[in-house]
């Protein structure tokens, strides 16, 4: 029985020594550094979960989102577009959409500008070639899903001032500025009359596409694109 207190004292001494050593290392930061080092080594030894699962890139997500928005516009109009519905169709988290697009108006504007592009008029060095680039950009946009979505979107813009303003700012104005810059370059090269009404000329280039899509009386064809370019080039010289 006499040995019991001795063992108890030895046990207490060992516990105190271990506790004191722990406190010393914690104060000096050694223990924390050691734990961080072990954790870092363990993480480095394991492959990244996202990389292992093959998480899709932003471009792939964008394509899915744009397709989902345009198809929803085609089937149900702007009123049918919801962040939750698009997230479900695009197979992505709703929160990830909200982080990029604060409202469905922004989501729709993104889808339209993704389909049409913000810069339809590259600098080719020639008025005719610049005009070809502009009309072919519209041809590609309006012979795909956007053609079936445009009528519903325009109708909704008539009743939603904020949507209309966003589409004008993010899509129409940006595209017209690109085309306007192409016409100014042509003026500096002497291919365009100096006193010509650039805004009216832009309407002449783009209106036939919107008119045919909205009323559906004639198809949009490559021959139509060539005809628009020929008529405009002859008219502006």
C-alpha positions in Angstrom: 0.0 0.0 0.0 2.9 2.3 0.6 3.8 2.2 -3.0 0.5 3.6 -4.1 1.2 7.2 -3.1 4.6 7.0 -4.7 3.1 5.9 -8.0 0.4 8.6 -7.8 3.2 11.2 -7.2 5.2 10.0 -10.2 2.0 10.0 -12.3 1.2 13.6 -11.3 4.8 14.7 -12.0 4.7 13.2 -15.5 1.4 14.9 -16.2 2.7 18.2 -15.0 5.9 17.8 -17.1 3.9 17.0 -20.2 1.5 19.9 -19.6 4.3 22.4 -18.9 6.1 21.3 -22.1 2.9 21.8 -24.1 2.3 25.3 -22.7 5.9 26.2 -23.5 5.6 25.1 -27.1 2.3 26.8 -27.5 3.6 30.1 -26.2 6.6 29.9 -28.5 4.5 28.9 -31.5 6.4 25.6 -31.9 3.3 23.4 -31.4 1.2 25.4 -33.8 3.9 25.4 -36.5 4.3 21.6 -36.0 0.5 21.0 -36.4 0.4 23.3 -39.5 3.4 21.5 -41.0 1.7 18.1 -40.5 -1.6 19.3 -41.9 0.1 20.9 -45.0 2.1 17.7 -45.6 -1.1 15.6 -45.4 -3.0 17.9 -47.8 -0.1 17.9 -50.3 -0.1 14.1 -50.2 -3.8 13.9 -51.2 -5.1 15.1 -54.7 -7.4 18.1 -54.8 -11.0 17.1 -54.7 -12.1 19.6 -57.4 -9.3 18.4 -59.8 -10.2 14.8 -59.1 -13.9 15.3 -59.9 -13.1 17.3 -63.0 -15.0 20.4 -62.1 -16.2 22.2 -65.3 -14.5 25.4 -66.3 -16.3 28.7 -66.3 -16.6 28.5 -70.1 -18.5 25.3 -69.9 -20.8 26.7 -67.2 -21.4 29.8 -69.4 -22.4 27.7 -72.4 -24.9 25.7 -70.3 -26.3 28.9 -68.7 -26.7 30.7 -72.0 -28.4 27.7 -73.6 -30.7 27.3 -70.6 -31.7 31.0 -70.7 -32.3 31.2 -74.4 -34.3 28.0 -74.4 -36.4 29.2 -71.5 -37.0 32.5 -73.3 -38.1 30.6 -76.4 -40.5 28.4 -74.6 -42.0 30.6 -71.8 -40.7 34.1 -72.3 -38.9 36.3 -69.9 -41.4 35.5 -67.1 -40.4 31.9 -67.1 -36.7 32.7 -66.5 -35.7 32.2 -62.8 -32.3 31.9 -61.2 -33.4 28.6 -59.6 -34.7 27.2 -62.9 -31.6 28.1 -64.8 -29.4 26.7 -62.1 -31.3 23.4 -62.3 -31.1 23.2 -66.1 -27.4 24.2 -66.2 -26.7 21.7 -63.4 -24.9 24.3 -61.3 -25.4 25.8 -57.8 -27.9 28.6 -57.5 -25.4 30.6 -55.3 -22.8 30.5 -58.0 -25.3 32.2 -60.4 -26.2 34.8 -57.9 -22.5 35.6 -57.3 -22.1 36.5 -61.0 -25.6 37.8 -61.9 -27.4 39.7 -59.2 -30.8 39.3 -61.0 -32.4 37.5 -63.8 -32.3 40.7 -65.9 -28.5 40.5 -65.7 -28.6 36.8 -66.6 -30.8 37.4 -69.6 -28.6 40.3 -70.8 -25.5 38.1 -70.4 -27.1 35.4 -72.5 -28.0 37.7 -75.3 -24.7 39.4 -75.5 -23.0 36.1 -75.3 -24.9 34.9 -78.3 -24.4 38.2 -80.3 -21.1 39.5 -79.0 -20.1 43.0 -77.9 -17.7 43.7 -80.7 -19.1 42.7 -84.1 -16.9 45.0 -86.2 -13.2 44.1 -86.2 -10.8 46.4 -88.0 -10.3 44.7 -91.4 -8.9 47.9 -93.0 -11.8 48.0 -95.5 -15.3 49.4 -95.3 -16.8 46.5 -97.3 -15.1 43.9 -95.2 -16.1 45.6 -91.9 -19.7 45.6 -93.1 -19.5 42.0 -94.0 -18.2 41.2 -90.5 -21.1 43.1 -89.0 -23.9 41.5 -91.0 -22.4 38.0 -90.7 -22.3 38.4 -87.0 -26.0 39.2 -87.0 -26.7 36.3 -89.4 -25.0 33.8 -87.0 -26.9 35.2 -84.0 -30.3 35.2 -85.7 -30.1 31.8 -87.3 -29.6 30.1 -84.0 -31.5 29.9 -80.7 -31.8 33.7 -80.3 -34.0 33.9 -83.4 -36.8 32.0 -81.5 -36.2 34.0 -78.3 -36.2 37.5 -79.6 -39.9 38.1 -80.0 -40.7 37.2 -76.4 -37.8 39.2 -75.1 -38.8 42.3 -77.0 -42.3 42.0 -75.8 -41.2 41.7 -72.2 -38.9 44.8 -72.6 -42.0 46.8 -73.5 -43.4 46.1 -70.0 -40.2 46.0 -67.9 -38.3 49.3 -68.1 -35.3 48.0 -66.1 -34.9 45.0 -68.4 -35.2 47.3 -71.5 -32.5 49.7 -70.1 -30.2 46.8 -69.2 -30.5 45.3 -72.7 -29.9 48.7 -74.3 -26.8 49.4 -72.2 -25.2 46.0 -72.1 -26.1 44.7 -75.6 -27.4 47.3 -78.1 -25.2 50.3 -77.1 -22.0 48.3 -76.8 -22.6 46.7 -80.2 -23.5 50.0 -81.9 -20.3 51.6 -80.5 -18.2 48.9 -82.1 -20.0 49.4 -85.4 -19.8 53.2 -85.1 -16.1 52.9 -84.7 -15.9 50.9 -87.9 -17.8 53.6 -89.8 -15.5 56.3 -88.3 -12.5 54.4 -89.5 -14.0 54.3 -93.0 -14.6 58.1 -92.9 -10.9 58.6 -92.1 -9.9 56.4 -95.0 -12.1 58.4 -97.3 -14.5 55.4 -98.0 -17.5 57.2 -96.4 -18.9 60.7 -96.8 -18.0 63.0 -94.0 -21.6 64.3 -93.5 -23.4 61.0 -93.5 -25.8 60.2 -90.6 -23.9 57.3 -88.8 -26.9 56.4 -86.6 -29.2 56.1 -89.6 -26.6 54.0 -91.3 -26.4 51.7 -88.4 -30.1 51.2 -88.4 -30.0 50.4 -92.1 -27.4 47.7 -91.4 -29.2 46.0 -88.5 -33.0 46.6 -89.0 -33.5 44.0 -91.8 -32.4 41.3 -89.4 -34.7 42.3 -86.5 -37.6 43.0 -88.9 -37.4 39.5 -90.5 -37.0 37.7 -87.2 -39.9 39.5 -85.5 -42.4 39.3 -88.4 -41.2 36.1 -90.0 -42.2 37.1 -93.5 -38.8 36.2 -95.0 -35.9 34.1 -94.0 -32.5 35.4 -93.1 -30.0 34.2 -95.7 -26.4 34.7 -96.7 -27.7 36.3 -99.9 -29.6 38.9 -97.9 -26.3 39.7 -96.0 -24.5 40.3 -99.3 -27.4 42.4 -100.6 -27.3 44.6 -97.5 -23.6 45.2 -97.8 -23.8 46.0 -101.5 -26.7 48.5 -101.1 -25.0 50.3 -98.1 -21.6 50.5 -99.9 -23.2 52.1 -103.0 -25.3 54.5 -100.9 -22.6 55.9 -98.8 -20.0 56.9 -101.4 
